[in-house]
Amino acid sequence: MTEKVKVVTLGCEKNLVDSEIMSGLIHGRGFQLVDNKEDATVIIVNTCGFIDAAKEESVNTILDMAELKQTANLKALIVSGCLTQRYKKQLMDEMPEIDGIVGTGDFDKINHIVDEALRGKKPVLVGNPVFNYDADNLPRLMTTPRYTAYVKIAEGCDNACTFCSIPIMRGAFKSRSMESIVAEVANLASQGVKEISLIAQDSTNYGTDIYDSFMLPTLLNKVSEVEGIEWVRLHYAYPGFFSDELIEVMATNPKVCKYIDMPLQHSEDSILKRMRRPGRQKDTRELVRKIRESIPDVALRTSLIVGFPGETEQDFENLKQFVRDVQFDRLGVFAYSKEDDTPAARLPDQVPDDVKEYRANAIMEIQREISNIRGGRRIGQEIDVLIERYDGRSDVYIGRSQFDAPEIDGEVFVSNAKLTIGELAKVRVTHSYEFDLSGEVIA
């Protein structure tokens, strides 16, 4: 009997890439991948363990899937990803429903884990968390729409931010070779992919470990030369390594999206110091000024953490003013999550949960107004829109501009032409909403 496998992915885009590689390996093994969990004889839950909410979602998903052993065809429940890398013993001790575990650096052995689990062996394979994407020409089954894909350019992180558990779960920073990345992008382009999102926990540090130099500008140019690629998008640009050369490439290369996702985490020097983040507020303001001067049309996204240990009411008021002053186009905010084995978890003056939630909501209220203002500046502009779906009830096509990343940012609504999913349409913006735009196709 051919086993039917369902892969459930939780967490970030980096996890999504791992799941796509596991799916490719499973498919190559001769197993059948299924969409419906009730049809599966094997379920793999690729977990996230970044913050408390993500860990809770992962545990709840594992338990939900385990119930299918009683009501459906499920024979083996495998757990992979960040939660397993960090809590393998606790998971196996406290959740007997799990039939096998594989860590973040070993998921290329997924077929072995499945085979062993089906034999009742309860395998656990959690070794070095850094996965070598250059080791083999690994298969990959895309789960994103055919025109867009994520490509990992590095794994792990060397930045010792006091609040972050990523180095524990993903290991030290390790760049992929440029040849490997470009080859993967070329393969994706041959399948019809137009938009490449380059991802790493710290993309601006790319190349320093294997080339002894900051090679991200070179990589952006190389990837943009691949035939068929129209947009190259960059995720998670660490502010401490954002060079003038990188700004120049983003300003002058027409295929590199004028979109910068640069998590700053906070504005106040005292908090940044306790977070062990690079630079200080004056450096951030100067970097933003320089970016906007060189790339006037740029969309800047950041993420912030509120309620970090020791954050006073005055710190929070100053952060609100910083958000008003800088006027980010996109902004996400997280209430600080106390993570096991991180230095911040041991700091005094922990902020109560209700205060953290209040502060997060207050920042987002400010950002809603700013996003509306920033979006209004697009009215009258001509922009390219990647068409993603059609809403028949409203007779509108819905897509994204280069200023909007998949899943997390706004959309553009287009209603005056017949379009094709996956095409780039030239659109004149006519209206702006809180986070979205609408416009008309230019003949």
N, C-alpha and C positions, 0 to 999 in steps of 0.2 A: 504493500500500500504506500502511495506517495504521501508524505506528510504535508499538511497544509499549514503555512506559517503566517502569522500576523505580527507585524512590527509596529509597536506603539512608541511614538517619539514625544518626549517631553523636553521643555527647556529651549535652549537657544539654537541658532542656526548651525553652530559648530556640532551640536548633537545631531542635527538633521543630516549633515554630511556623513557622520559616522553611521547613522541608520541606513543611508542610501548605499554605503559600501557593504554593510552587513546584508542588505537585501540583495545586492549583486552577487555576493558570495553564496547566499542561500539559493538563489535562482540557479547559479552555476552548478551547485550540488545536485540539482534535479528536484528540489522541493518546490512546491507550488505556493506562491505568495497570494494571500487572500486579503480582501478589504474588510470583510465582515468577521468580527471576533468570534461570533457564534459558530462559524465554519471551521475555525482553526483547531488543529491538533497540537500545535506549538505556538505559544505567544512569547514574544520578546518585548519587554518593557525597557526602553532606553531612558534612564532616569536623569533628573536634574537634582543637584544637591546644593545649589548656590546660596539660597536663603531659606529661612524657616518655611515660608509659604510654598516654595518649590519642593522642599523635602516632604511636606505634608501631602502635597498633590501626588508626589511619586508613590508614597506609601499607600495612599487611598487607591491609586490606580492599580497597584499590585494586588491589593485585597479584592478590588472589583473583578480583576481578571481571574483571580483564584476561584471565585464563585462559579466560574464556568466549568470547573472540574466536576461539579455536582449536576449541572443542568445542560451541558453541551458535550462536545467531543474532545475537550482539552486533556492532553496527556502530560504536557511538560510546560512549566512556566519558568522562563529564563529572565534574569534581571541583569542589565548592563548599565554602563554610564557612570556619572559622577557619584551617585549615591553608593554604588558598589565599591568604588575605589576608596571611599572614605569610611564606609561602615559595613564592610563585608561580614565581619564576625557577628555584629549585632543583627544583621539581616538574616543570616543563616540560623542564629540561635533563637531569634524571636519570631520568625516567620517561616514555619515549617512548610508552608504552601509553596515556597520557592524550590525549584528543582535544579537550578544551576545559576552560577554567577560568573560574569566576565567583566574585567575592569576596562578603564579607558585606554590603556595601552595594549590590550590584547584582543580587541574585538575582531581582528582578522582571523582568530581561531574559533569563530562563532559556530562553524559547522561541527567542529570537534565537541564543543560544549553541548550542542543540541543532541548529537549522537550519544554522548555519555549520559545526558539527562534522560533520554528515552530508554536507556538501559537501567535506569534507577540508580545511577552512581552519585548523584548530587555533586557534580563537579564545581570547583571554585578555582578560577584562574584570574588572579589580580596581582600583576607584577609591576614593572616600571610604568608609571603613568604616561610617559611620553611616547606617542605612537609615531613610527617612522613611515610617513606617507611615500617616501622615495624607495622603500624596500622592494616593493613589487608594483607591477602595473595592475593595481587592484580594480576589479570591476565595480561598477556603480550604477544603480537603477534610480533614475531621477524621480522624485516625488513632487517637485515644483512644476509649475506650468512650463511647457516646452521651450518658451522663449527666455526664461530667466533661470539662473543657477548660482549657487554659492560655491566658492572655491577657497579652501583653507590655504593660507600662505605660511602659517606657522602654528605650532602647538605650544601650550604651556605659557608660563609668564615668569619673569625674573624680578618684577617690581614687587617689593615687599610691603604693599599697602596693608596697614594694620587691621583693616576690616574684612579682608578678602581671603577666601579659602580656595581660590582657583589654583594656586601653586600646589596645594595639598592634593587636589583632585586631578590636576592635569600636568603637574610636574614643571620642570624648568623650561625656559623658552628654547624652542628649537625651530629654526627656519627650514622650510622645504627648499630644495634647489630651484633656481629660476627655470632650468630646463624642464623639470618635472611640472611646475605650475603652467608654463606656457604650453607644454604638450597636452595637459588636461584641458586647458581652455580651448585649444585647437580642436580637440575631440568633441567638446561640448558644442562648439560653433558648427561643426559638421553635422550635428544633430538638430540644428536650427536655433540654438541659443543665441540671443542678441544682447542680453544684459548679464554681465558678470559682476557679482558682488564679492570682492576680496575680503576675507574675514580672518581675524586673529585677535587674541586677547589684547595684543599690543602691536598693531600693524606697523606703526612708525619705526619700530625697532628691527624691522625685517632686514635680515642679511648680516647683522653685526656679529653673529656667532659663527657663520660659515664663510663670510666674505670679508670680515673685519672692517665693515663699512656699512653705513646706512644706505641700503640699496632699493628702498621703496620707490623713489622717483624713477629709477631705471626699470624696475619691474612694471610700473604703470605704463610706461612707454612701450615696453615689449608686449604686454598683453593687448594694448590698444592696436597693435599692428596685426593682430590675428584677423584674417579675413572673415567677415560675417559678424564680428562683434561691433555693436553700435555704442553701447554704454559700458563703462568700467566704473564701478562704484566701490568706495572704500569705507570699511567699517572699523571702528574702535581705534581712532588715532590718538595715541597717548600724547598729551600736550607738551611734555618735557622734551620730546624728540621731533617736534614739528619744525622742519628746517625751511630756510628760504628756497632751497632747491625744490622741495616738495611743493611749496606754494607756487613756484614758477611753472612746474609741470601741470598742476591743476588749473592754472590760469590760462595756459597756452595750448594744451592738448585738447582738441575738440571732442574726443571720445571719453575723456575722463569727466564724470559727472561733477558739476559744481555743487557738491554736497559733501559736507564734512561732519562726521559723527565723532565728536571729541568729548568723552566723558570727563567732566571737571570735578565733580563730586561736591565741591563747596567753594565759597568765595573767601572765607575768612582765614587769615594767615595762621592763627592759633589752631584752628580746626585742621587745616591742611597739614600743619606740622605733626599733629597727633595722628592724622591719617597716614603720614609718611608719603605725601604726594609731592610731585616736583614743583618748583617755582612757588611764587606767591601771587596775590591778586594783581599787583601791578604788572607782573609778567603775563598773566592771562589777558588783561585788558590790552596790553600792547600787542600780543599775538592776534587777538581778534581784530584790532585796528589794522594791523598789517595784512591779514587775510582779506578783509573787506576792501581795503584800498587796492589790493592786487586783483581780487576777484569780486567785482562789485555785485554780480548777480548771485553770489554764493548763498546756499541755504545752510545754516549752522544748526546742528543738533547737539544737545548735551544732555547729560543725566546728572542729577544731584542726589545727595543723601542728606536727609534731615534727621535730627534727633541723635546725631552721633554723640557718644559720651562726652560730657562737658560742654555741649552746645548750650549757651545761655540764651535768654530772651533777646538780648542785644545782638548776639551773633545771628540769630534768626532774622531780626529786623534788618540787619545789614545785608543778609543774603537776599531778602526780598528786594531791597533797593538795588542790589547788584543785578538781579534778574530784570528789573525795570530798566536799568541803565543799558545793559548789553543788548537786550532785545533779541534773544535767540529765536530763530524761525521755528524750531522744534525743541521740545524739552520734555524729559521724563523725570519723575521724582520718586525716590524710594524712601520709606521709613527705615532707619537703620535696623539691621537684623543682627543680633548677637550670635556670632558663629563660633562653634567649638574650636578650640586650639588656635584661635587667632589672638594677637596681642590686644586688640580693641575690646575683646570680651572680658579682659581682666582690668580694664581701666575703671577708675572711680567715676562717680557722677553720671551713672546711667540714666537716661531720660525715660520717663514713664511712657508706656505704649500709647495712651490716649493723647498725650502731648505730641508724640511723633506723628500720629495720624492727622491731628489737627494741622500741624505744620505742613505736612505733605499736601493736604487739600488746599491750604491757603496759597501755596506756591502755584498749584495748578490753576487756581482761579485767576491769579495774576497772568499766567501764561496764556490762558484762553483769550484774554483781551489783546495780548501782544500778538498772538498768532493771527487774530482777525486783522490787526493793523498790518502785519507783515504780508499777509495774503493779499490785502487790498492793493499793495504796491505792484502786484502782478497784473492788475487789470490793464488791458490794452497791449500787454506783451504777446508776442508770438512764441509759443513754446512747442516742443515735440512732446507728444503724449503716447505712451505705450499702451495700446488698447488691451484690456484684460477680460472684460465680460460685457454682456448685453443684458439690459433690463427691459424685457418685453412689455411689462406693464406700464412703464414710464416712457418707453421708446427712447432710451438713452444708452449710449455706450459709456463705459466707465474704465478709466485707466489711470496711469501715473505719469508725472513729469520726471525729469532727471533730479528734481528737487525733493522727491518722495521715495523712500526706500520701501520695499515690499513689506506688507503686513503692519508696519509700525507707524507710517505717516499718512498724510491725506491722499485724496483722490481727485481726479478731474472728470467732470461729467460733460459729455458731448452729445448733442441731439440733432444736428442738422445734416447728417450724412450717413450713408451706409458704409460701414467699416468692417474690418476683418480682425478677429482676435489675434493678437501678436504683432500687429503692424504698428509702425510709428506714424502717427498722424500729426500734421502741422495744425495747431489750434491757436486761435486768438482768444485770450482770456476776457470774458465779459462780466463775470460776477465772482465775488469772493465771499466765502462763508467762514465759520469759526476755524475749521481746519482744512476745508476743501475748496476747490475752484470749479467753475463751469465755463464753457467757451464754445466757440463755433469753429468748424473745420475751415481752413483757408483753401479755397479752390486752387 
